Amino acid sequence: MIRVKRIYEDAAKDDGYRILVDRLWPRGLTKNKARVDLWMKEIAPSDTLRKWYGHEPERWPEFEKRYRVELTKRKELLTEIKRLEKEHGKVTLLFGRKDEKQNQAVILANILKVQA
C-alpha cells in the first residue's frame, strides 16, 4: 500500500516505511521529529522544474507533465519504492508543501499505484 502524508503531521505506527520525497529538508523540522526512514531527494522534481513551477496553481497541469517525464529517467528509484512496499507492506510518501492535492508525492503515488 502506498500512502501520502504531509511530513509536518505526527508520525503514526500505521505509516509503515516513511520516505521523504522532497529535494529540500522541511523547514523547522528535526530529523528526530520527522521520523523519516529514507530521504529520497533524487526522486523529487529537479531544481529547474521546482523553480519554474513556483507553486503557481495555473502551472500545475504542465508541472505534472514535466515531472512525469523526469520520472521516466528515474525508473530505478520507482522500482526501489515498490521493493520497499513489498518488504514493509506499507510505504508513506512524505512531502512538506501545505497543498495536499498538488504536490509531487501525489503524482508519485498515482504512478506507483498503477505499476504492477
ZIWOHU-V898510 format. One record per helix or strand of 3 or more residues. SS is the DSSP state (helix for helix, strand for strand). FROM is the first residue (numbers start at 1). TO is the last residue. If there is no record, write none. Layout:
BEGIN
SS|FROM|TO  SS|FROM|TO
END
This chain:
BEGIN
strand|2|6  helix|13|15  strand|17|20  helix|31|34  helix|41|43  helix|47|53  helix|57|72  helix|75|88  strand|91|95  helix|104|114
END
